[in-house]
Amino acid sequence: MPFHADLRPRKLSLNALLTMMAFAGILSGPSLFPENPDNIVLAQDASLPKKTPGSDTAPEPLGNDPATFQARLKKVILESLARQRIPYKNFVWMAPKVVDSAILALPFSVDVGAQKIILPVYVINHRYLVTTPLLDIARHYSVVPSIPPPQPIALSLSSTEFDLDSFPSTGKKDAPHLVILFGDEQCGPCRRWNRKEEESVRKDPSIRFVYIPYPQVTIHRNALPAALFEMCAFEAKPAAFWTIHDQIDRRVELKDIDKAGLTPIFSGFMLQAGVSTTAVKRCMDESRPLPTISKAGNTLAAKMGVPTPPVFILDGQVRQGYLTYAEIKQALSIPKTP
């Protein structure tokens, strides 16, 4: 709903003003705001030369003094405010700020009623205006389809980065393919993958499968205790790991169970798997697997930032997110690029 033309004091949120000041007022045609309000769209600047088909003229650079660009942009903003009947006054450019070599911030202030609003316009690489929506100053402010989401960057990570022999695995060491999974026992997709896909991978004779715990300790209270328990059980009786791992993923929801509640659960799993409760308890009290788990997680994070499990490494190619057995087989069949 547009503002009335009076200047009575009123509360105005930043998001509301950003929405109204989407610089859509000078545009004709479809609305800039589709059903998904988070879509980012491009537009262009009528004051720049039009690009003819097949040409690749670089946008006009802003230079070190953005005053000329501010004057051009002010006209766009004021026309938008007027057409949307926003009762502003006292438009003032503030001092520009160079964020880095590619980003220039152009803040301005306006008074709306009794409230002063300060809004920045970010210019990226002399071409894009980061507002709501994103505007392309090289294309006359005309609306074009939304920018597609970014595609994951292919990332290679050698298995030699990890001490695979310290973690549970299935299949032969000389199997044609190596699949490594970084998982968290409180991660929903990880648990679903265990129930629906993991057995097929573990039974595939062409795959050596290695599981590495990757507990998200900041959001999952019991992910680390579960990882330590699994790895201590693996230390005490390697063959029992997969039984215990499956029991945790398929039979219990750890959530916010306290330490006292975890003890009988873990004890029951150990009895079923024939694991020494004394050995596992001592291992957990000493947190013996923690350095091994932390080293693998830190190595992964150093290459990927802070990835969200499940994270797969398929013959050295990193893939993040849930993958079906069929998708894994397809990925393993694709020729590797250096």
C-alpha positions as CSV (number, residue, x, y, z in Angstrom):
1,M,0.0,0.0,0.0
2,P,1.5,3.4,-0.9
3,F,1.9,6.2,1.6
4,H,-0.6,9.0,1.8
5,A,0.8,12.4,0.8
6,D,0.9,13.9,4.3
7,L,4.0,14.0,6.4
8,R,2.6,12.9,9.7
9,P,5.2,11.0,11.9
10,R,4.9,7.2,11.5
11,K,7.0,4.1,12.1
12,L,8.7,2.8,9.0
13,S,10.8,-0.4,9.0
14,L,14.0,-0.6,6.9
15,N,12.6,-3.6,5.0
16,A,9.4,-1.7,4.2
17,L,11.3,1.3,2.9
18,L,13.7,-1.0,0.9
19,T,10.7,-2.6,-0.6
20,M,9.1,0.7,-1.6
21,M,12.4,2.1,-2.8
22,A,13.1,-0.8,-5.1
23,F,13.8,1.8,-7.8
24,A,10.8,0.3,-9.6
25,G,9.0,3.6,-10.0
26,I,10.7,4.6,-13.3
27,L,10.0,1.2,-14.8
28,S,7.0,0.1,-16.9
29,G,5.9,-3.4,-17.4
30,P,5.7,-6.3,-15.0
31,S,6.2,-5.8,-11.3
32,L,9.7,-6.2,-9.9
33,F,8.3,-8.3,-7.0
34,P,7.4,-11.9,-8.0
35,E,5.8,-14.4,-5.7
36,N,9.2,-15.1,-4.2
37,P,10.2,-11.8,-2.6
38,D,13.8,-13.0,-2.2
39,N,14.4,-13.2,-6.0
40,I,17.2,-11.0,-7.3
41,V,16.7,-9.4,-10.6
42,L,18.8,-7.2,-12.9
43,A,18.0,-3.9,-14.5
44,Q,20.0,-1.3,-16.6
45,D,20.9,2.4,-16.7
46,A,19.4,4.5,-19.5
47,S,22.2,7.1,-19.3
48,L,24.8,4.6,-20.5
49,P,25.3,3.7,-24.1
50,K,23.1,0.9,-25.3
51,K,24.9,-2.3,-26.3
52,T,24.3,-3.5,-29.7
53,P,23.9,-7.2,-30.4
54,G,27.3,-8.9,-30.4
55,S,29.1,-5.9,-28.9
56,D,30.9,-6.2,-25.6
57,T,31.4,-2.6,-24.6
58,A,32.7,-2.4,-21.0
59,P,30.5,-0.4,-18.6
60,E,31.5,3.2,-17.9
61,P,33.9,3.1,-14.9
62,L,33.0,5.1,-11.8
63,G,36.5,6.2,-11.2
64,N,37.8,7.5,-7.8
65,D,35.2,10.3,-7.7
66,P,31.6,8.9,-7.7
67,A,30.0,12.4,-7.8
68,T,28.9,12.1,-11.4
69,F,27.4,8.7,-10.8
70,Q,25.7,9.9,-7.6
71,A,24.0,12.7,-9.6
72,R,22.7,10.2,-12.1
73,L,21.5,7.8,-9.5
74,K,19.8,10.5,-7.4
75,K,17.5,11.2,-10.3
76,V,16.5,7.6,-10.4
77,I,15.8,7.4,-6.7
78,L,13.8,10.7,-6.6
79,E,11.6,9.6,-9.5
80,S,11.0,6.3,-7.8
81,L,10.1,8.0,-4.5
82,A,7.7,10.4,-6.3
83,R,6.0,7.7,-8.3
84,Q,5.5,5.5,-5.2
85,R,4.1,8.5,-3.3
86,I,6.6,8.1,-0.5
87,P,6.5,11.4,1.6
88,Y,10.2,12.0,1.8
89,K,12.2,15.2,2.3
90,N,15.8,16.2,2.8
91,F,17.6,13.7,0.5
92,V,21.3,13.9,1.3
93,W,24.2,11.9,-0.1
94,M,26.6,10.8,2.6
95,A,30.3,10.2,2.2
96,P,31.0,7.2,-0.1
97,K,33.0,4.3,1.3
98,V,35.2,2.0,-0.6
99,V,34.5,-1.5,0.9
100,D,37.1,-3.2,-1.1
101,S,38.6,-3.0,-4.6
102,A,35.3,-4.3,-6.2
103,I,32.7,-2.7,-3.9
104,L,31.7,0.9,-3.4
105,A,29.1,1.9,-0.9
106,L,27.0,5.0,-1.6
107,P,24.9,5.8,1.5
108,F,22.2,8.4,1.5
109,S,19.6,9.6,4.0
110,V,16.0,10.8,3.6
111,D,13.5,12.0,6.2
112,V,10.1,10.1,6.1
113,G,7.8,11.7,8.6
114,A,9.7,12.2,11.8
115,Q,12.2,9.4,11.0
116,K,15.5,9.7,9.3
117,I,16.4,6.6,7.2
118,I,19.9,5.9,6.0
119,L,20.3,3.5,3.2
120,P,23.4,2.3,1.3
121,V,23.6,1.5,-2.4
122,Y,26.4,-0.9,-3.2
123,V,28.1,-0.8,-6.5
124,I,30.0,-3.9,-7.5
125,N,32.6,-3.9,-10.2
126,H,31.2,-0.5,-11.6
127,R,28.2,-2.4,-12.9
128,Y,25.7,-3.8,-10.4
129,L,23.6,-1.9,-7.9
130,V,22.9,-4.0,-4.9
131,T,19.5,-2.8,-3.7
132,T,16.2,-4.5,-3.6
133,P,16.3,-5.7,-6.3
134,L,19.9,-5.9,-7.8
135,L,20.2,-3.4,-10.6
136,D,22.5,-3.6,-13.6
137,I,23.6,-0.1,-14.4
138,A,24.8,-1.1,-17.8
139,R,21.3,-2.2,-19.0
140,H,18.9,0.7,-18.7
141,Y,17.1,-0.5,-15.6
142,S,14.9,-2.9,-17.6
143,V,13.8,-6.0,-15.7
144,V,15.2,-9.3,-16.8
145,P,14.6,-12.8,-15.4
146,S,15.9,-13.7,-11.9
147,I,19.5,-14.7,-11.5
148,P,19.7,-18.5,-11.2
149,P,21.2,-19.9,-8.0
150,P,24.9,-20.4,-8.0
151,Q,26.1,-23.9,-9.0
152,P,28.5,-25.7,-6.6
153,I,32.1,-25.3,-7.6
154,A,33.8,-28.7,-8.4
155,L,36.3,-29.4,-5.7
156,S,38.9,-32.1,-5.7
157,L,40.3,-33.4,-2.4
158,S,42.8,-36.3,-2.3
159,S,42.0,-39.2,0.0
160,T,45.7,-38.9,1.2
161,E,44.6,-35.8,3.2
162,F,42.9,-38.2,5.6
163,D,44.1,-41.1,7.8
164,L,41.5,-43.5,6.3
165,D,42.8,-46.5,8.3
166,S,41.7,-44.8,11.5
167,F,38.1,-44.9,10.5
168,P,35.6,-47.7,9.9
169,S,35.3,-48.9,6.3
170,T,33.9,-51.6,4.1
171,G,35.1,-53.2,0.9
172,K,38.6,-53.9,-0.2
173,K,41.4,-51.3,0.0
174,D,42.2,-51.9,-3.7
175,A,38.5,-51.6,-4.8
176,P,38.1,-49.6,-8.1
177,H,36.3,-46.7,-6.3
178,L,36.6,-44.9,-3.0
179,V,33.6,-43.2,-1.3
180,I,34.2,-41.2,1.9
181,L,31.2,-39.9,3.9
182,F,31.4,-37.2,6.5
183,G,28.3,-37.6,8.6
184,D,26.6,-36.4,11.8
185,E,24.4,-38.7,13.9
186,Q,21.9,-35.8,14.5
187,C,21.9,-34.7,10.9
188,G,18.5,-35.5,9.3
189,P,19.7,-36.2,5.8
190,C,22.6,-38.3,7.2
191,R,20.2,-40.5,9.1
192,R,17.9,-40.8,6.1
193,W,20.9,-41.7,3.9
194,N,21.9,-44.4,6.4
195,R,18.4,-45.9,6.2
196,K,17.9,-45.8,2.5
197,E,21.3,-45.7,0.7
198,E,24.2,-46.8,2.9
199,E,23.5,-50.5,2.8
200,S,23.7,-50.5,-1.0
201,V,27.0,-48.6,-1.0
202,R,28.5,-50.9,1.7
203,K,27.5,-54.1,-0.3
204,D,28.9,-52.8,-3.6
205,P,32.1,-54.8,-4.3
206,S,33.4,-52.0,-6.5
207,I,33.4,-49.5,-3.7
208,R,35.6,-49.0,-0.6
209,F,33.4,-47.0,1.7
210,V,34.8,-45.0,4.6
211,Y,32.7,-43.3,7.3
212,I,34.2,-40.3,9.1
213,P,32.2,-38.7,12.0
214,Y,31.8,-34.9,11.4
215,P,29.7,-33.8,14.4
216,Q,28.2,-30.3,14.2
217,V,28.7,-29.5,17.9
218,T,27.3,-26.0,17.7
219,I,23.8,-27.1,16.7
220,H,23.6,-30.8,17.7
221,R,24.0,-31.4,21.4
222,N,24.7,-35.1,21.2
223,A,26.5,-35.4,17.9
224,L,29.9,-35.4,19.5
225,P,29.0,-38.0,22.3
226,A,27.6,-40.2,19.6
227,A,30.7,-39.8,17.4
228,L,33.0,-40.6,20.4
229,F,30.8,-43.6,21.3
230,E,30.9,-45.0,17.8
231,M,34.6,-44.6,17.4
232,C,35.3,-46.1,20.9
233,A,33.2,-49.1,19.9
234,F,35.1,-49.3,16.7
235,E,38.4,-49.3,18.7
236,A,37.1,-52.0,21.0
237,K,35.6,-54.2,18.3
238,P,35.9,-53.0,14.7
239,A,33.4,-55.4,13.3
240,A,30.7,-54.1,15.7
241,F,30.9,-50.5,14.4
242,W,28.3,-50.8,11.6
243,T,25.8,-52.5,13.9
244,I,26.0,-49.7,16.4
245,H,26.1,-47.1,13.8
246,D,22.9,-48.4,12.2
247,Q,21.2,-48.7,15.7
248,I,21.9,-45.0,16.4
249,D,20.7,-43.8,13.0
250,R,17.6,-46.0,12.8
251,R,16.4,-46.7,16.3
252,V,17.0,-43.6,18.5
253,E,16.5,-39.9,18.1
254,L,19.2,-38.3,20.1
255,K,18.0,-34.7,20.1
256,D,18.3,-33.2,23.6
257,I,18.8,-36.4,25.7
258,D,21.0,-35.6,28.6
259,K,24.2,-37.6,29.5
260,A,22.3,-39.7,32.0
261,G,19.8,-40.6,29.3
262,L,22.5,-41.6,26.8
263,T,24.2,-44.0,29.1
264,P,21.5,-46.8,29.1
265,I,21.0,-46.3,25.4
266,F,24.7,-46.8,24.6
267,S,25.0,-49.7,27.0
268,G,22.1,-51.5,25.3
269,F,23.7,-51.1,21.9
270,M,27.0,-52.4,23.3
271,L,25.4,-55.5,24.8
272,Q,23.7,-56.3,21.5
273,A,26.9,-55.9,19.5
274,G,29.0,-57.8,22.0
275,V,31.3,-54.9,22.8
276,S,33.1,-54.5,26.2
277,T,31.3,-51.7,28.1
278,T,34.3,-51.2,30.3
279,A,36.7,-50.6,27.4
280,V,34.3,-48.2,25.7
281,K,33.6,-46.2,28.8
282,R,37.3,-45.8,29.5
283,C,37.8,-44.7,25.9
284,M,35.0,-42.2,26.1
285,D,36.1,-40.8,29.5
286,E,39.5,-40.1,27.9
287,S,37.9,-38.8,24.6
288,R,40.6,-40.9,22.8
289,P,39.0,-40.6,19.3
290,L,38.6,-36.8,19.5
291,P,42.0,-35.8,18.0
292,T,41.4,-38.2,15.0
293,I,37.9,-36.9,14.5
294,S,39.0,-33.2,14.9
295,K,41.9,-33.6,12.5
296,A,39.8,-35.0,9.7
297,G,37.1,-32.3,10.3
298,N,39.6,-29.5,10.3
299,T,41.2,-30.8,7.1
300,L,37.8,-30.8,5.4
301,A,36.9,-27.3,6.7
302,A,40.2,-25.9,5.6
303,K,39.3,-26.9,2.0
304,M,35.6,-26.1,2.1
305,G,34.9,-23.5,4.7
306,V,32.3,-25.0,7.1
307,P,30.4,-27.5,5.0
308,T,27.1,-29.0,6.1
309,P,26.9,-32.8,6.3
310,P,26.5,-35.1,4.6
311,V,29.6,-34.5,2.6
312,F,30.9,-37.1,0.1
313,I,34.3,-37.5,-1.5
314,L,33.8,-39.7,-4.6
315,D,37.1,-40.8,-6.0
316,G,38.5,-37.4,-4.9
317,Q,35.6,-35.3,-6.0
318,V,33.7,-33.5,-3.2
319,R,29.9,-33.4,-3.3
320,Q,27.8,-31.9,-0.5
321,G,24.3,-32.9,0.2
322,Y,22.2,-36.1,0.0
323,L,23.1,-38.4,-2.8
324,T,21.3,-41.6,-3.8
325,Y,23.1,-44.8,-4.5
326,A,22.3,-44.3,-8.2
327,E,23.7,-40.8,-8.2
328,I,26.9,-42.0,-6.5
329,K,27.3,-44.7,-9.1
330,Q,26.7,-42.2,-11.9
331,A,29.3,-39.8,-10.4
332,L,31.8,-42.6,-10.1
333,S,31.4,-43.5,-13.8
334,I,32.0,-40.0,-15.0
335,P,35.6,-39.6,-16.3
336,K,37.7,-37.5,-13.9
337,T,39.1,-34.1,-15.0
338,P,42.5,-33.0,-13.7
